[in-house]
Amino acid sequence: MADVIALIGSEVTRLQEFMAGLGTDEWSRPSACAGWSVGDVFAHITQGALTWRDTILRARDGDAHPPPGQQFLQPGERGSDSTAQRAIAYHQEMGAEQLCSAFADGYGGLQQVLRELEPTDWDKPCFHRRGRLSTRDYVGLRLQELTIHGWDIRSAFDTAVTLAEPPLAILVPQAQRWLTISSL
């Protein structure tokens, strides 16, 4: 998992530097995620750092139940509409400068938690709205989110941009597991 933690760190740094270089109007540019601006996508992955950190801490402590106010999605149910609305509202509430700060703080905290996990913690069940996962698979999803949404953001400025290559060695073998989870 040390490789995954390092890849998350490098994707965070890469995206943080990219977003810091954008002008205010560029945050409003449409992303590859239909209906989401570049800033909305960045808000989404910023929120993820905070919620995923807390979920991993709960899993470490033996709690894989839904956190207060959340529940497992029912088979066939999609959570993307509510996720999008939360991200859009968060982007509008925070603005670019505060989002960059929240992103850095959130991923700094997540990285700290990941570095402190014991080897036995990686196999503990962890809440995910589509079903319980091992903490290992859950953290893999965070790498997926950063990699794919990093592409969503950068492709708004360069249509030839590709997915970051270093995470692909980890993401491709896990894709079947995630596709199975997505169909639940």
C-alpha positions in Angstrom: 0.0 0.0 0.0 3.0 2.3 0.3 3.0 2.6 -3.5 -0.7 3.6 -3.5 -0.2 6.1 -0.8 2.8 7.6 -2.8 0.7 7.7 -6.0 -2.1 9.5 -4.1 0.4 12.0 -2.9 1.8 12.6 -6.4 -1.7 13.0 -8.0 -2.6 15.4 -5.2 0.5 17.5 -5.8 0.0 17.4 -9.6 -3.6 18.5 -9.4 -3.0 21.1 -6.7 -0.3 22.8 -8.8 -2.5 22.7 -11.9 -5.5 24.3 -10.1 -3.3 26.9 -8.4 -2.2 28.0 -11.9 -5.7 28.7 -13.2 -7.4 32.1 -13.4 -10.8 32.7 -11.9 -12.6 32.4 -15.2 -10.9 29.0 -15.9 -12.6 27.5 -12.8 -15.9 28.0 -14.6 -14.9 26.2 -17.8 -16.9 23.0 -18.5 -15.1 19.8 -17.5 -15.4 16.4 -19.1 -18.0 15.6 -16.4 -21.3 16.6 -18.0 -22.9 19.5 -16.2 -19.8 20.1 -13.9 -17.4 23.0 -14.2 -13.7 22.5 -13.5 -14.2 24.0 -10.1 -17.2 21.7 -9.4 -15.0 18.6 -10.1 -12.2 20.0 -7.9 -14.8 20.6 -5.1 -16.0 17.0 -5.5 -12.5 15.5 -4.9 -11.8 18.0 -2.2 -14.9 16.8 -0.3 -13.8 13.3 -0.9 -10.6 13.8 1.1 -12.5 14.8 4.2 -15.3 12.2 4.1 -12.9 9.4 3.1 -10.5 10.2 5.9 -13.3 9.9 8.4 -14.6 6.7 6.9 -11.1 5.1 7.0 -10.7 6.1 10.6 -14.1 4.5 11.4 -13.0 1.4 9.6 -9.7 1.3 11.5 -11.8 1.4 14.7 -14.0 -1.5 13.5 -17.0 0.5 12.3 -18.1 -0.2 8.7 -21.7 1.0 9.1 -23.0 4.0 7.2 -22.1 7.3 9.0 -25.0 9.4 10.4 -27.1 10.7 7.6 -25.9 8.2 5.0 -27.0 4.8 3.9 -26.1 2.1 1.4 -27.5 2.7 -2.1 -30.1 0.3 -3.2 -29.4 -2.0 -6.2 -29.6 0.1 -9.4 -29.8 3.3 -7.4 -27.4 6.1 -8.5 -25.9 8.6 -6.1 -24.3 10.8 -8.8 -27.1 13.5 -8.8 -26.8 14.2 -5.1 -23.0 14.0 -5.3 -23.0 16.6 -8.1 -25.3 19.0 -6.3 -23.1 18.8 -3.1 -20.0 19.5 -5.2 -21.5 22.4 -7.1 -22.8 24.0 -3.9 -19.4 23.5 -2.2 -17.6 25.1 -5.1 -20.0 28.1 -5.0 -19.7 28.4 -1.2 -15.9 28.2 -1.1 -14.5 29.8 -4.2 -11.2 29.0 -5.7 -8.8 30.1 -3.0 -10.6 28.4 -0.1 -11.1 25.3 -2.2 -7.3 25.1 -2.8 -6.7 25.5 0.9 -9.3 22.9 1.8 -7.9 20.5 -0.8 -4.4 20.8 0.6 -5.6 20.4 4.2 -8.0 17.5 3.4 -5.4 15.5 1.5 -2.7 16.3 4.1 -5.0 14.8 6.7 -5.9 11.8 4.6 -2.2 11.1 3.8 -1.4 11.2 7.5 -4.2 8.7 8.3 -3.0 6.4 5.5 0.6 6.4 6.7 -0.5 5.6 10.2 -2.6 2.5 9.3 -1.2 -0.8 10.5 -0.9 -3.8 8.1 -4.0 -5.4 9.6 -6.0 -2.3 9.0 -5.9 -2.6 5.2 -8.2 -5.6 5.2 -10.8 -4.2 7.6 -14.2 -3.6 6.2 -14.9 0.0 5.2 -18.3 1.7 4.4 -18.9 2.6 0.8 -22.3 3.6 -0.3 -22.4 0.7 -2.8 -21.4 -1.8 -0.2 -18.6 -2.6 2.3 -15.1 -2.8 0.9 -11.8 -3.6 2.4 -9.9 -0.4 3.4 -7.4 -1.4 0.7 -10.0 -1.3 -2.0 -11.5 1.8 -0.6 -8.2 3.6 -0.8 -7.8 2.4 -4.3 -11.0 4.1 -5.2 -9.6 7.4 -3.9 -6.6 7.0 -6.3 -9.1 6.3 -9.1 -11.1 9.4 -8.3 -8.0 11.6 -8.3 -6.7 10.1 -11.5 -9.9 10.2 -13.5 -11.1 13.5 -12.2 -7.6 15.0 -12.7 -8.1 14.0 -16.4 -11.6 15.5 -16.4 -10.2 18.8 -15.2 -7.1 18.9 -17.4 -9.0 17.8 -20.6 -11.0 21.1 -20.4 -7.7 22.8 -21.3 -6.0 20.2 -23.5 -8.1 17.7 -25.5 -5.0 15.5 -26.1 -4.3 15.0 -22.4 -4.2 11.4 -21.2 -4.7 9.7 -17.8 -1.7 9.9 -15.6 0.3 6.8 -16.3 1.9 5.9 -12.9 -1.5 5.1 -11.3 -2.6 2.9 -14.2 -0.5 -0.1 -13.1 -2.6 -0.2 -9.9 -5.9 0.9 -11.3 -6.3 -1.4 -14.3 -6.1 -4.7 -12.3 -8.7 -3.3 -9.8 -11.1 -2.2 -12.5 -13.1 -5.5 -12.5 -13.8 -5.1 -8.8 -15.0 -1.6 -9.2 -17.2 -2.4 -12.2 -18.8 -5.1 -10.1 -19.4 -2.7 -7.2 -20.8 -0.1 -9.6 -23.4 -2.6 -10.8 -24.7 -3.3 -7.3 
